Structure formats: structure tokens, C-alpha cells
Amino acid sequence: MALALIASVFVVATCGLVYELLASTIASYLLGDSVTQFSTIIGVYLFAMGIGSWCSRYAKRDELRLFIRAEILIALIGGWAAALLFLMFPVIDQFRVLLYALVVGIGFLVGLEIPLLMRILKQDFDFRETVSTVLTFDYVGALAASLLFPLILMPFIGMIRTGFLFGFANVAVAIALIAIQPRGRKMPVEMLAGIAVAVSLVIGFIGAERVQRFAETASLEEPIIHATSTPYQRIVLTRRGDNISLFLNGNLQFSSLDEYRYHEALVLPALGRVANPRNILILGGGDGLAAREVLRHTSVEHVTLVDLDPAMTQLFTDTPLLARLNENSFSDPRMTVINADGFNWVRQDEGQYDAVIVDFPDPTSLSIGKLYTTTFYRALRQRLAPGGIVSVQSGSPFVAPQAYWTIAATLEEAGFSTRPYHAYVPSFGDWGFILAANGRVPETADILPGGRFVTRATEPALFEFPPDMARRDAEPNRLDNQLLVRTFADEWRRYDG
């Protein structure tokens, strides 16, 4: 019995930290601003654990039964929490109330566990031995959770299935402890409750992908034709009629009805300012659409595309529907695709490029925000050939003007000269880009003929800003502060309500 209880310390410690990491990650995924979400979720969770630990003193007898009941409740609430959060996010206004209610509930119950276990174990061990043993297994369990979560659970199991899996681990502890009780101490009610919860968690685990798709369908309001979780992101494709849309981590990346406006604006002004562009670097752009616009230039001899997620580039290479959209750009003999972290790759690469197209996602997290810092842009300057041009997608100068001009200030702080511009893309609204060069950015461009949106006649108007989007003072985004991530989140939150 004592050995079983000690083993359960490791299990419940691992489960407890996994629930904490899950809640923080889901909050970041759904609400953005990862620093705020992780800080507040962890703080509230630990506070609730403290309350639970304090309340455990009122359990005067039958601590084992109370511990088993706590395990069953944790399994039920913690196991289903991730699925419930994803299902409720599209349909309730007060999502944060539900989020923090679950965090408090799970934290409170987890806070009960260790004090109860220590009081049960002190019947068989010296108090000092009990404390050291319980804390040792508790800390080892925390280490296991902290390693498993980012390396295995998130990339290969997913958030919803992870919740069900560790909920089952909790209820398995409860059922095992009941099963080894002497005949006179059997707990039929607890056993039935434990079995019922275990069955529900198994069903949930099996149907997790359906739950995820149901939640995404409700949120996106369009039929999903492809959805997958990779070690780096959640990729979802929807289709309604002729329109195909790509969502990464719930954020729209393009709509096939108007994506040509975005990608022509991103690519043509840059390449039009380079005499005979031959060697081109694309950072991001794993859908191959920016590459499509680059490869239309007959002078281009080689394109290197660096995108973190191999699942993304493979999807847009092998799927006929998507390959038609990017005009088989990944199969072009001039293309080289490298799946790597752009931040590190640029700092290690020794190539020189006539143009660099920076098509990273919006800076919604610190991991993406580092790609908009002075550190990254200084490294990027080293990759630019004489007379070369960089084009950077920079968000909306209308919705998030402070974030937009922060990117411009960051490029300038890194040593670039800049020319900001913007274009109207119906799916996104007014969207901004910035040209950057080691020398002066040319005023005029030799725009490739045949564009549906950007032409020699329309291109000059892109550089005109009305007063409500005019330049404003902004601090550069540095690696040690990442103020852009917070600025971006605050401005979009005000706009979205």
C-alpha cells in the first residue's frame, strides 16, 4: 500500500504540471500574448493549489477516501478541460471566466493531493522521511512533465488528447488504490465513479480529432477539408465553393479569392527595384504563393525558401488542389526548400541574395516576435547583396499602426533604409509592407507586366498613406524586450473587442 502511494506521487505530480501547461498553452493559442497568458494562468493555478493545500487540514479522518475522490474529480475536470475550452471558445462571450474557473478548480484539487498523501504515508514512515520521499517524487514528476509536454505530447499527441491521457492516469491511480484495499474497505461508489470517468476519457481520447474539428468548424464557420497538428502549429484548410482558406493556429493566412493581391504586393515592388534579380531568398511562405510570384520573373535563376514546418511545405507540394494554387512552385527546378528555423538559419547562412522576401506570420508570440527584432534584421543585412532589396510583411497599418511603425523603426535601427507601403486585401483589410535596403530604396520600380493588382500604373499609389495611418513615433523591437508582441496583441484586441 505504501509503495503504491509513493508511486502515485510521481503520477499525480506529472499530471498536475501537465494540466497547468495545457491551460497556459490553450490560453496562448486562443487568446494570444503568450507572456500574459502563461504568467496569469500559472499564478492563478499556484494560488488555487495553495488554497487547496490549506483546506486539506480540515480533512480529519479517512484521508485515503478523500484522496481517491480528489483523483477522480481531477481526472474528470482536468481530462475534459482542453476539449471543453476548444468547444466553448467559439460560442461563449465570457471565455476567460470558464478558463479561470477550470484553472482554479483543477489547481484547488491538485493542492489537496500532496498534503493528503503525506498524512496517509506518515502512518508507515518517519515524518522527515515522508516529506523527503514525497517531495523527491513530486519534483521528479514535474521534470517528467516539463520534458514530455514540449517534446512528445504537444507535437505528437495534441492538446486535447493529452488532457484525456493524463486524466486517465489520474483516475487509474484512484482505481488502483481502491482495488488494493482490504475486502472490508472496498469503496463501491468511488469504484463505479472511477470506472465511469475512465470510460468517458477513453471515448474522448478516441474521438479527440472529431472534437477538434467540431470546435474549428464552429469557430471558422466553413467546411474543413484538411486539418493536422504538427510539432510547430495547427494547420487547417477550409473550402466554401471556389474559396480555399488557410488557417495556422486559428489565424487566417490567406483566402484564395484575393491572396494574389497580398502576394503581388509583397513580391513585385521588391523585385522591380532590383536590376536582373537572380538569387532570391524567401523566409516563411510555406504555402509557395510568394514563390509563385518570384518564379514568374524570368531573370530568377535560384530561389531558396526557408520555412520551419516540413508538413506545411509538403502539403503544398503534394496536394494537387494546393499545388495548382501556387502553380507548382515547389516543383520548379529553380527552387530549394529548407525546413529550418529562420532566425538561426539566417545567422548561420553565408549566401548573398538579390532580394529577400520576408513572409512570416504576425508577431503573436515571442517565438515569432524574435523574427521582427533588431537582432534578426542585423543578421539579414549580411545576407543582402549590393543593390538588394528586402520586403517584409508588416501587419495592418490601420488596425495596428503602432505595431506597423514599430517594425519600420526596428528595420531602421538595424541599419536599413526603408520605404513603407500598403495594399487593400479584402480578407485582411488594409495591409502593410516595408521595403528595406542597405542603401537608399529606389523611388521607382520596373514592375513585371501581367499583374492582376500591382502594375506599373498602380504601384506608386501603394506608398501613399492617409493621415489615419501616417507615421508615428515607435520604439524598435529588441530581442530582450519584444515589445512588438504586446503592442500587436493590444491593438488587435481593441479592434476585435
Steps between C-alpha positions, in 0.01 A plus 500: 500500500776745598695428180186555292444835666861606440470402133180703478694809610699484175183456292299777663796743487545435128127537434475818706772679304364377167159654580674828585697498174191404302294787639779750432558373147131497411459853636794614286363316196150646530563840661852588383771684699679193633686687774181634658315170468777285646564745784137537603405133458801378697442760771132416541571127486763521775273721711218245467743223597588698810133531594452126444802419713373726779152344486645148528549561873126465549507136390511347849445139404490254210758697303540212256135513392523877456820461297333245272200725449732791419678286240172411333390864490837615365481232232152614398566875502863497389447229240210678330624858553689535170212362293249719686708815446532439127128423467386803701737761356289571188165504679536689829587864557649463848762244401751621759249430778480135393878481453585629845220305667653179364850611600384577855307173527788285379756692703293470817466123464868457411585701812316243710701206369846532654391598855253210506763257372749615762249451779414152373866401462608622843324194642775284344800734489682745722375855434834625366531197275144554378564863410825430313354201315181678392685813389758296309236318297303825462799681348595206278141490373517873426820445299337219304202720414715796397697279258211294368273796427706686237693203358232232469153599617446823305658395168380140481189466717344846499342707773159332516634144501764598757224614735314171465818295537606659827146505631503125450829480692337679794196276507720191458674597826161521673378166362829326587490625859141383540584160352780428749291586803414216740159342439348683795603841362368474146351821362227401254374854433850632433583197283189551284574871470861428406402247235241739353755781479761266350256385231411861414868589468571205273207599278624859499853393409374293206276782377744785568556584133124526447475732799779716358339513157157579648647788699689633198195471275292694752772763529585532130143452372632332184529131401843360591673302226828439682617533859817379664714580801875514446780552751481870413140597431142401424434507125138529387371540146139589428305517176175666409425495129810619317653661807777315685625649827804410706504544879808453716427473873157645430631807313410558135803488271334536163177473305542372146256762371731791573838360608651620170460859624706427810770301323538736205534790745755306706720394205466729195608836652817335638608309190406797281768705677780251436683495169478143365417318826655155485544354848196541728440405864148447637460474878172340599249465220457126544188509280715575193290800396775760540731259314246489217531878452881488521530219245303698241807719459701338220827647628473298822745210497465365853256535790574383853191469720549452874190391693497337841231236445566216251135395525401837358730497199423133433125566512530775238728285288305173495134612511385564140243762601761702689780439249274650230451805721875563527551389138725212609761742629656238728557271200682768301864396441612846614355441849683377809287445810669497840299412811674688779452775754545823304653686794790257537531421130553863397768546764687189381455536124778656291305560179434833326156570355376759256164515675363362826126447542406480869159335528484403867172473695392794713694548827244332726756327723859539615614217275376694196578842644874421497475505119411871519788611725810712440707184560334320212501797263870568559572139403274541196702802382801271464311280259408785262709541186600852387194669352273241660155563646311346792119489513338436840134424565423731792136470603222754473595870522131573555409252776843485662687815395732505801610143428545580131722802562688306767612260226614795289691647797658159567624464143647850515665434836663195341655721230253475213346788315126439451202581281167398662198424283159335525235325292135415543437124528127433560562200731731705724409862434777756454826309527850634537843414362842662528781511246849514650848535355856553615506814289222722380183320388434599135197720443382324186467137399492300180190300587455164328215526246191285539418566863135487595541761772849653506592664170729780392201732512366393843825439687589864585169546685595223746752734663244767585368494859189689613522694830342222709784265403779756490836436663515525879776476756588141589775322689699223329415142585797337670559137589515572874167685521285389202268798546356435154318186618316691775430800275362279225274310742371816670409673173325199349315434827357852496393458140346155547332598827 
